[in-house]
């Protein structure tokens, strides 16, 4: 199933990538690879992920303190947020 991103989710992904690249060379690339690995798992079996609120589901990213929050739409998956574990909970609710 195709995956689409809200613009704010893309922004969160890019900001986290930049932060990790500033911390250590190639760490941003490793972060993005883990995000892509998670997206691949989501695309294969989106319904295995827990619903956390409304129809939004959460995938915990391996090796990094992030969740991918997404919904299953009629013809695609929609990434709502790339959320850091320590960020204010439910900050993304207005995006739904």
Protein Blocks (a to p, Z undefined) as FASTA:
>chain_A
ZZdddfklmmmmmmmmmmmmmmpghklmmmmmmmmmmmmmmmmmmmlpccfbhjbccddd
ehiacdddddddfkbccdfbdcdfkbcehklmmmZZ
